[in-house]
Amino acid sequence: MNWMRELARRLSMLTHRRQFDTDLEEEIRLHLELRQQQQIEHGLDPDHAQTAARRRFGNVTSLKEKSRSAWGWEWFEQLVEDMRYALRMLRKSPGFTAVAVLTLALGIGANTALFSVVNGVLLNPLPYRNSEQVVTLADWFPGYGEGSASYLDFLDWVRLNHTFSSLAAYRHDTFNLTGQGDAEQVTAMDVSASFFPLLSADPVLGRNFSSAEDQLGGPPAVILSGGYWKTKFGSSPDVLGKPLNLDGTDYTVVGVAPENFYFCCSSTGFRLSDVYVTIGASKDLPVRDRHMISIRAVGRMNQGVTLAQARADMDSVARSLGAAYPDTAKDTGIVVTPLQQVMVRDVRPFLLVLLAAVGFVLLIACVNVANLLLARSTGRGREFAIRTALGASRGRVIRQLLTESVLLAVAGGALGLLLASWGTRAALAALPGALPRANDVQLNPRVLLFTLAISLAAGVLFGLAPALKTSRPDLHGTLKEGGRGSSGARYRTQNIFVIVEMALAVVLLIGAGLTIRTLVGLWIASPGFDPHNVFSFRVGLPPSIGNADANTVRASLRQLTEKIAAVPGVSAVSLTTGAKPLDHESGLIFWREGRPKPPNEVSMPYALWYRVGPDYLKVMKIPLLRGRFLTTQDDANSTGVCVIDENFAQKFFGNEDPIGKRLNFTLVYNQPLQIVGIVGHVKQYGLDETSDAPMQAQFYMSPLQLPDDQLKTWAMPGFVIRTEGSPNAFAGAVRDALREFNSKAVLYQPETMDSVVARSLASRRFAMILLAVFAALALVLASIGIYGVVSYIAGQRAHEIGLRIALGAQRSHVLKLVLGQGARLALLGVLFGLAAAAGLTRLMTTILYGVSATDPLTFSAVAIVLTLVALVACYIPARRAMRVDPIVALRHD
Amino acid sequence: MHRDEIPPGTLYLLILKTLARSGELHGYEIANSIQQISDDVLQVEEGSLYPALQRMLIKGWVTAAWGTTAGNRRARYYQLTAAGRKQLTVELSQFQRVIGAVTRVVEAV
């Protein structure tokens, strides 16, 4: 407590420094006057008395100093003094200050912006209570990897586990909402009743689902998302208890989730759901069937349970399920992953590469400012020589210079903060969906602290070298020479700086170049189909059709297809359900007829299952390689047929001819289907699909040949159409056609296949754009840097150059001399940069595709571009040097 | 007249003791008081009182307040605090221990 009171006294002195000085002054004056008085009384004359008083008192100035310094604020006063001086110096050269602050603002701003993204996406804990206890659970299948699980298995997980306080299943769903203005499609999640409590999301209105509502036959209940409640119902509390008609069933609104409630996992994109319903009450077939996998789960581990314990526990659950249900669960596993890891899995490598890149930009900015300071400090050599001669210590001079550079950096940081807050908002708005947790990206105290820290670090970093150099002036030489340098060694630091920043720029440009090559490669790579001029949408059918008997459904689908085909400008139409490239997966297990049936489902192979119409190949422009595709004759009355892709043929038939062979799909079809054709492979998982993607084999069937029970729930078939001209213009015409077909049919999810492709590249594009911006920034800064140094050195050598010209040197020689000097620096920088890049780009292989990390084309292109840019930057000062008028240069001093 | 420099480290003790004896004093009075009581033997470099007083203010041994002298002039008066009194006993016992030891060494035959 004593030290606190002492600190309080010291602080109060600090705030009353002026008062302190006058008080001390008065006190000492009184003392001196009283002593003088006394001496006069002793018989001295006033003058002698004063002298005597002063002698007895001692050195007034130094004693005042000591009294002040007792309070321990000397450093602070010096700092204030240094700052004042620094401000004055910076104000005296506004051009220099502006360039330096702007350079730093760019560097620090870029870092702040990216850090705020990294902080929001990777570092911030998820907005759930004790979020480290929350994990996701998924099934693991031999030969496939991680995938969805069956709901019935999930119920067994709940029953058999010992390490989770709560488990909740979820799956994504869509509904057709009617009775609330225009019919619309809502995105939904089917969840367990435990879902919201597990994620610590208390409803802002109403309540969570009850366990009765999470049972088959339970009362249909719906929870609105906060965002949907706001946009659709204007945040009205009256919505509670009201019915919401989803796919023809009335669901009672029981609650509203918080608006900031956030839950998504990588496979779903970063889209938020509009409404939530209970999964347990779902009449949907897959939920009742152990063969059907459709859900994933989140779990909250018990207090004190480690991830390893939870994993071991779920391993034993998986083993007992495997024993109980060998057909579906033998040798399968359960994958437990921390939720945060799942959410950021896809963007983490991008962000880390970007963070490294942006760090390089700041380094280059620092080197540039250091160069500026160095050039300036040579001009200030006299000033510091004088100060040193007058007794300033070296440390004092360094401190003074560092104060100046830190002041610059802090000003740059403040401006950078503005740039960052504006830039982050702009970038996230321009590229929606590129990042998960985009809402969590903001300038919070941690980001501000980061900015302050890097500003200070940058200030010291770029200030130190010039300060050290300046503070060791050759006193004698500088004062005598009048501040004009001559020896070559003095430019060594500048030269090293130029080399370093050229090298940094090379690394950045190569990184950006590789990313751009990756993306361009992906863009021109064929996904196996032609996405241009393809329009995709879904149709919400009224319950009167969706719930009708199978033959009515078949007839309706055929009619609908004809209606859409009749729209002018539509050259081909196809129904599409099940798997859809870059959008939706659906798989089915099978085995070859005539081969022994595998002992259980788990050991059967599976393939992607596309249910499409006869014109699908025409719409998507997928090549037919052999045999025929599905035709209109392949309907419920004819033999079941299917078409496979080249990978399927290769993998399961090898050199045999698959056509005419038959496949068993016993989960769905009682009769085997005959293979009638082979088509080209489609990249289901994105343009960057690699050969280790889980399901490679693909097959196509006609939805009209589906067994009756599979046609029961057909509320929302999808379509793709090939259009003449831009597909964007077709939404209206298609909508009209639908209305003509049935007044209650609604158009959903209209989008072009091009935009589906673009969306699949969103994260990559985000990374590429930012990397390109950073690299451009680096290029500009590095060119300014080399330009600055070469013109500075040329300027310093004007005297020498003038002399050379006067002695008869050719002007072209002078040009070559200066240019050569710059070129040597640039080349050295490029060489070092290439070497560094060769080592560093290996770290970004995860975000590259189809291009090697040491791609010779990128490396050589960057080397050439940067050398050329550097030469241009050097050419300007070289020309100026060439035109030096020897008379002016020699007379100058 | 020859005056001795005060032994190092005893300035606090002298000021504390002087204030303990006389209550409120200003700087000049403290200097005079030390001199007079020591029969002019102890000569404080008068100015050095002031840094010492500042340090004692920081430590909280004394407080200062502006008042008026007999000659009707503004002066800063120093007064001992409870902490100052405690410090005085500490300094005093320390001083006596040192002096005792020095005396024994000097008088040993």
Interface residues (C-beta under 8 A of the other chain):
Chain A: N2 R5 E6 R9 R10 D23 L24 E26 E27 I28 L30 H31 L34 R35 R56 F57 G58 N59 V60 L63 K64 K66 S67 R68 A70 W71
Chain B: H26 G27 Y28 A31 E45 E46 G47 S48 Y50 P51 L53 Q54 R55 L57 I58 K59 G60 W66 T69 R73 R74 A75 R76
